[in-house]
Amino acid sequence: MKRLLIIALLSMFTLAGCNTVHGFGQDLEKVGEKIGGAAKK
């Protein structure tokens, strides 16, 4: 039973981490677009 609980918790943390990394990547992409737009002006 403890093993199942540990696996479930690790899975939840892994999925939460993926969402965080995905959001961070989107933020970096937006920053890059703004920098690129400023460079074109």
C-alpha distance matrix in Angstrom:
0.0 3.8 5.4 5.3 6.5 8.8 10.1 10.8 12.6 14.5 15.6 16.9 18.8 20.2 21.5 23.0 24.6 26.2 27.7 29.1 30.7 32.1 33.7 35.1 36.6 38.3 39.7 41.1 42.7 44.4 45.8 47.1 48.8 50.5 51.7 53.0 54.8 56.4 57.5 59.3 61.3
3.8 0.0 3.8 5.5 5.1 6.2 8.7 9.9 10.6 12.3 14.2 15.5 16.7 18.3 20.2 21.2 22.6 24.5 26.2 27.1 28.6 30.4 31.9 33.0 34.7 36.6 37.7 39.0 40.8 42.6 43.7 45.1 47.0 48.6 49.6 51.0 52.9 54.4 55.5 57.4 59.4
5.4 3.8 0.0 3.8 5.4 5.2 6.2 8.6 10.0 10.7 12.3 14.4 15.5 16.5 18.5 20.1 21.1 22.7 24.7 25.9 27.0 28.7 30.6 31.6 33.0 35.0 36.4 37.5 39.1 41.1 42.3 43.4 45.3 47.1 48.0 49.3 51.3 52.9 53.8 55.6 57.8
5.3 5.5 3.8 0.0 3.8 5.5 5.1 6.1 8.7 10.0 10.6 12.4 14.4 15.3 16.6 18.5 20.0 21.2 22.9 24.5 25.8 27.2 29.0 30.4 31.7 33.4 35.0 36.3 37.7 39.6 41.1 42.2 43.9 45.8 46.9 48.1 49.9 51.6 52.7 54.3 56.5
6.5 5.1 5.4 3.8 0.0 3.8 5.5 5.1 6.2 8.6 9.9 10.7 12.4 14.2 15.5 16.6 18.4 20.1 21.5 22.7 24.4 26.0 27.4 28.7 30.4 32.1 33.3 34.8 36.5 38.1 39.4 40.9 42.6 44.2 45.4 46.8 48.5 50.1 51.3 53.1 55.0
8.8 6.2 5.2 5.5 3.8 0.0 3.8 5.4 5.2 6.1 8.5 10.0 10.7 12.2 14.3 15.4 16.4 18.4 20.3 21.1 22.5 24.4 26.0 26.9 28.6 30.5 31.7 32.9 34.7 36.5 37.6 38.9 40.9 42.5 43.4 44.9 46.8 48.2 49.3 51.2 53.3
10.1 8.7 6.2 5.1 5.5 3.8 0.0 3.8 5.5 5.2 6.1 8.7 10.0 10.5 12.3 14.3 15.3 16.6 18.7 20.1 21.1 22.6 24.6 25.7 26.9 28.9 30.5 31.6 33.0 35.1 36.4 37.4 39.3 41.1 42.2 43.3 45.3 46.9 47.9 49.6 51.8
10.8 9.9 8.6 6.1 5.1 5.4 3.8 0.0 3.8 5.5 5.1 6.3 8.8 9.9 10.7 12.4 14.3 15.5 16.9 18.6 20.2 21.3 23.0 24.5 26.0 27.5 29.1 30.6 31.9 33.7 35.2 36.5 38.1 39.8 41.1 42.3 44.0 45.8 47.0 48.6 50.6
12.6 10.6 10.0 8.7 6.2 5.2 5.5 3.8 0.0 3.8 5.4 5.1 6.3 8.6 10.0 10.6 12.3 14.4 15.7 16.6 18.4 20.1 21.4 22.6 24.5 26.1 27.2 28.7 30.5 32.1 33.3 34.8 36.6 38.1 39.3 40.8 42.5 44.0 45.2 47.1 49.0
14.5 12.3 10.7 10.0 8.6 6.1 5.2 5.5 3.8 0.0 3.8 5.5 5.2 6.1 8.7 9.9 10.5 12.3 14.4 15.3 16.4 18.3 20.1 20.9 22.4 24.5 25.8 26.9 28.6 30.5 31.6 32.8 34.8 36.5 37.4 38.8 40.7 42.2 43.2 45.1 47.2
15.6 14.2 12.3 10.6 9.9 8.5 6.1 5.1 5.4 3.8 0.0 3.8 5.5 5.1 6.2 8.6 9.8 10.7 12.6 14.3 15.4 16.6 18.6 20.0 21.2 22.9 24.6 25.9 27.2 29.1 30.6 31.7 33.4 35.3 36.5 37.5 39.4 41.2 42.2 43.8 46.0
16.9 15.5 14.4 12.4 10.7 10.0 8.7 6.3 5.1 5.5 3.8 0.0 3.8 5.4 5.3 6.2 8.6 10.0 10.9 12.4 14.4 15.5 16.8 18.5 20.1 21.5 22.9 24.6 26.0 27.5 29.1 30.6 32.1 33.7 35.1 36.4 38.0 39.7 41.0 42.6 44.6
18.8 16.7 15.5 14.4 12.4 10.7 10.0 8.8 6.3 5.2 5.5 3.8 0.0 3.8 5.5 5.1 6.0 8.6 10.0 10.5 12.2 14.2 15.4 16.4 18.3 20.1 21.1 22.5 24.3 26.0 27.1 28.6 30.4 31.9 33.0 34.5 36.3 37.7 39.0 40.9 42.8
20.2 18.3 16.5 15.3 14.2 12.2 10.5 9.9 8.6 6.1 5.1 5.4 3.8 0.0 3.8 5.5 5.1 6.3 8.8 9.9 10.6 12.3 14.4 15.3 16.5 18.6 20.1 21.1 22.6 24.7 25.9 26.9 28.8 30.7 31.7 32.8 34.8 36.5 37.4 39.2 41.3
21.5 20.2 18.5 16.6 15.5 14.3 12.3 10.7 10.0 8.7 6.2 5.3 5.5 3.8 0.0 3.8 5.4 5.1 6.4 8.8 10.0 10.6 12.5 14.3 15.4 16.8 18.7 20.2 21.3 23.1 24.8 25.9 27.4 29.3 30.7 31.7 33.3 35.2 36.4 37.9 40.0
23.0 21.2 20.1 18.5 16.6 15.4 14.3 12.4 10.6 9.9 8.6 6.2 5.1 5.5 3.8 0.0 3.8 5.4 5.2 6.3 8.8 10.0 10.8 12.4 14.4 15.6 16.8 18.6 20.2 21.5 23.0 24.6 26.1 27.6 29.1 30.5 32.0 33.6 35.0 36.7 38.5
24.6 22.6 21.1 20.0 18.4 16.4 15.3 14.3 12.3 10.5 9.8 8.6 6.0 5.1 5.4 3.8 0.0 3.8 5.4 5.0 6.2 8.5 9.9 10.5 12.3 14.3 15.3 16.5 18.4 20.2 21.2 22.5 24.5 26.1 27.1 28.5 30.4 31.8 33.0 34.9 36.8
26.2 24.5 22.7 21.2 20.1 18.4 16.6 15.5 14.4 12.3 10.7 10.0 8.6 6.3 5.1 5.4 3.8 0.0 3.8 5.4 5.1 6.0 8.6 9.8 10.5 12.4 14.3 15.3 16.5 18.6 20.1 21.0 22.7 24.7 25.8 26.8 28.7 30.5 31.5 33.1 35.3
27.7 26.2 24.7 22.9 21.5 20.3 18.7 16.9 15.7 14.4 12.6 10.9 10.0 8.8 6.4 5.2 5.4 3.8 0.0 3.8 5.5 5.0 6.2 8.6 9.8 10.6 12.4 14.3 15.4 16.8 18.6 20.0 21.3 23.0 24.6 25.7 27.2 29.0 30.4 31.9 33.8
29.1 27.1 25.9 24.5 22.7 21.1 20.1 18.6 16.6 15.3 14.3 12.4 10.5 9.9 8.8 6.3 5.0 5.4 3.8 0.0 3.8 5.4 5.2 6.1 8.6 10.0 10.6 12.4 14.3 15.5 16.7 18.5 20.2 21.5 22.8 24.4 26.0 27.4 28.8 30.6 32.4
30.7 28.6 27.0 25.8 24.4 22.5 21.1 20.2 18.4 16.4 15.4 14.4 12.2 10.6 10.0 8.8 6.2 5.1 5.5 3.8 0.0 3.8 5.5 5.0 6.2 8.7 9.8 10.5 12.3 14.4 15.4 16.4 18.5 20.2 21.1 22.4 24.4 25.9 26.9 28.8 30.8
32.1 30.4 28.7 27.2 26.0 24.4 22.6 21.3 20.1 18.3 16.6 15.5 14.2 12.3 10.6 10.0 8.5 6.0 5.0 5.4 3.8 0.0 3.8 5.4 5.1 6.4 8.8 10.0 10.7 12.7 14.5 15.4 16.8 18.9 20.2 21.1 22.8 24.7 25.9 27.3 29.4
33.7 31.9 30.6 29.0 27.4 26.0 24.6 23.0 21.4 20.1 18.6 16.8 15.4 14.4 12.5 10.8 9.9 8.6 6.2 5.2 5.5 3.8 0.0 3.8 5.4 5.1 6.3 8.7 9.8 10.8 12.6 14.3 15.5 16.9 18.7 20.0 21.3 23.0 24.6 26.1 27.8
35.1 33.0 31.6 30.4 28.7 26.9 25.7 24.5 22.6 20.9 20.0 18.5 16.4 15.3 14.3 12.4 10.5 9.8 8.6 6.1 5.0 5.4 3.8 0.0 3.8 5.4 5.1 6.3 8.6 10.0 10.7 12.4 14.4 15.6 16.7 18.4 20.1 21.4 22.7 24.7 26.4
36.6 34.7 33.0 31.7 30.4 28.6 26.9 26.0 24.5 22.4 21.2 20.1 18.3 16.5 15.4 14.4 12.3 10.5 9.8 8.6 6.2 5.1 5.4 3.8 0.0 3.8 5.4 5.1 6.2 8.8 10.0 10.5 12.4 14.5 15.4 16.4 18.4 20.1 21.0 22.7 24.9
38.3 36.6 35.0 33.4 32.1 30.5 28.9 27.5 26.1 24.5 22.9 21.5 20.1 18.6 16.8 15.6 14.3 12.4 10.6 10.0 8.7 6.4 5.1 5.4 3.8 0.0 3.8 5.4 5.0 6.3 8.8 9.8 10.6 12.6 14.4 15.2 16.6 18.6 20.0 21.3 23.2
39.7 37.7 36.4 35.0 33.3 31.7 30.5 29.1 27.2 25.8 24.6 22.9 21.1 20.1 18.7 16.8 15.3 14.3 12.4 10.6 9.8 8.8 6.3 5.1 5.4 3.8 0.0 3.8 5.4 5.2 6.4 8.7 10.0 10.9 12.6 14.3 15.5 16.8 18.6 20.3 21.8
41.1 39.0 37.5 36.3 34.8 32.9 31.6 30.6 28.7 26.9 25.9 24.6 22.5 21.1 20.2 18.6 16.5 15.3 14.3 12.4 10.5 10.0 8.7 6.3 5.1 5.4 3.8 0.0 3.8 5.4 5.1 6.2 8.7 10.0 10.6 12.2 14.2 15.4 16.5 18.5 20.4
42.7 40.8 39.1 37.7 36.5 34.7 33.0 31.9 30.5 28.6 27.2 26.0 24.3 22.6 21.3 20.2 18.4 16.5 15.4 14.3 12.3 10.7 9.8 8.6 6.2 5.0 5.4 3.8 0.0 3.8 5.4 5.1 6.3 8.8 9.9 10.4 12.3 14.3 15.3 16.6 18.9
44.4 42.6 41.1 39.6 38.1 36.5 35.1 33.7 32.1 30.5 29.1 27.5 26.0 24.7 23.1 21.5 20.2 18.6 16.8 15.5 14.4 12.7 10.8 10.0 8.8 6.3 5.2 5.4 3.8 0.0 3.8 5.4 5.1 6.3 8.7 9.8 10.5 12.4 14.3 15.5 17.1
45.8 43.7 42.3 41.1 39.4 37.6 36.4 35.2 33.3 31.6 30.6 29.1 27.1 25.9 24.8 23.0 21.2 20.1 18.6 16.7 15.4 14.5 12.6 10.7 10.0 8.8 6.4 5.1 5.4 3.8 0.0 3.8 5.4 5.2 6.2 8.6 9.9 10.7 12.4 14.5 15.8
47.1 45.1 43.4 42.2 40.9 38.9 37.4 36.5 34.8 32.8 31.7 30.6 28.6 26.9 25.9 24.6 22.5 21.0 20.0 18.5 16.4 15.4 14.3 12.4 10.5 9.8 8.7 6.2 5.1 5.4 3.8 0.0 3.8 5.5 5.1 6.0 8.5 9.9 10.5 12.4 14.6
48.8 47.0 45.3 43.9 42.6 40.9 39.3 38.1 36.6 34.8 33.4 32.1 30.4 28.8 27.4 26.1 24.5 22.7 21.3 20.2 18.5 16.8 15.5 14.4 12.4 10.6 10.0 8.7 6.3 5.1 5.4 3.8 0.0 3.8 5.5 5.0 6.0 8.6 9.8 10.6 12.7
50.5 48.6 47.1 45.8 44.2 42.5 41.1 39.8 38.1 36.5 35.3 33.7 31.9 30.7 29.3 27.6 26.1 24.7 23.0 21.5 20.2 18.9 16.9 15.6 14.5 12.6 10.9 10.0 8.8 6.3 5.2 5.5 3.8 0.0 3.8 5.4 5.0 6.2 8.6 10.0 11.0
51.7 49.6 48.0 46.9 45.4 43.4 42.2 41.1 39.3 37.4 36.5 35.1 33.0 31.7 30.7 29.1 27.1 25.8 24.6 22.8 21.1 20.2 18.7 16.7 15.4 14.4 12.6 10.6 9.9 8.7 6.2 5.1 5.5 3.8 0.0 3.8 5.4 5.1 6.2 8.8 10.2
53.0 51.0 49.3 48.1 46.8 44.9 43.3 42.3 40.8 38.8 37.5 36.4 34.5 32.8 31.7 30.5 28.5 26.8 25.7 24.4 22.4 21.1 20.0 18.4 16.4 15.2 14.3 12.2 10.4 9.8 8.6 6.0 5.0 5.4 3.8 0.0 3.8 5.5 5.1 6.4 9.0
54.8 52.9 51.3 49.9 48.5 46.8 45.3 44.0 42.5 40.7 39.4 38.0 36.3 34.8 33.3 32.0 30.4 28.7 27.2 26.0 24.4 22.8 21.3 20.1 18.4 16.6 15.5 14.2 12.3 10.5 9.9 8.5 6.0 5.0 5.4 3.8 0.0 3.8 5.4 5.3 6.7
56.4 54.4 52.9 51.6 50.1 48.2 46.9 45.8 44.0 42.2 41.2 39.7 37.7 36.5 35.2 33.6 31.8 30.5 29.0 27.4 25.9 24.7 23.0 21.4 20.1 18.6 16.8 15.4 14.3 12.4 10.7 9.9 8.6 6.2 5.1 5.5 3.8 0.0 3.8 5.5 5.4
57.5 55.5 53.8 52.7 51.3 49.3 47.9 47.0 45.2 43.2 42.2 41.0 39.0 37.4 36.4 35.0 33.0 31.5 30.4 28.8 26.9 25.9 24.6 22.7 21.0 20.0 18.6 16.5 15.3 14.3 12.4 10.5 9.8 8.6 6.2 5.1 5.4 3.8 0.0 3.8 5.5
59.3 57.4 55.6 54.3 53.1 51.2 49.6 48.6 47.1 45.1 43.8 42.6 40.9 39.2 37.9 36.7 34.9 33.1 31.9 30.6 28.8 27.3 26.1 24.7 22.7 21.3 20.3 18.5 16.6 15.5 14.5 12.4 10.6 10.0 8.8 6.4 5.3 5.5 3.8 0.0 3.8
61.3 59.4 57.8 56.5 55.0 53.3 51.8 50.6 49.0 47.2 46.0 44.6 42.8 41.3 40.0 38.5 36.8 35.3 33.8 32.4 30.8 29.4 27.8 26.4 24.9 23.2 21.8 20.4 18.9 17.1 15.8 14.6 12.7 11.0 10.2 9.0 6.7 5.4 5.5 3.8 0.0
